Amino acid sequence: MSWNSAKYQAQFSYVWEHGESLLSQLNPQPGEHILDLGCGTGQLSAQIAQSGAQVTGLDSDSAMIEQAKEN
């Protein structure tokens, strides 16, 4: 299956918007290494990185990874 990253980002924002509430429980710290499996277009990965943590985002679709890099 192939995803349309632009469509995903535009129409499925609820995925990362609901996930934002989990960031306080994750409590990422500077210097931590965090693996974001199924990172999608990378919005949550970017928020985690803002904490100073080192984030590696993985997704099964290369278009999603490319969009995540842009985000």
C-alpha positions, 0 to 999 in steps of 0.5 A: 500500500502506498500513501499520499503524504500531502493528502494524509497531512491535510486530511488526517491531522487528527492522528498527530493532534490526538497524539500530542497529549501523549508527549507530556507522558513521554516527557522527552529529555535533551540527549535521549534517543527516541524511535518514532515508529510509524512517524507518518509526516513527522509532526510528532517527531518534530515536537519531540525533537524540539525538546532536545531529544534525538528522534529517529522516525520510521515509516513503511512509506518513503513518501511519508518519510520525505514529507517528515524530513520537510516538516 
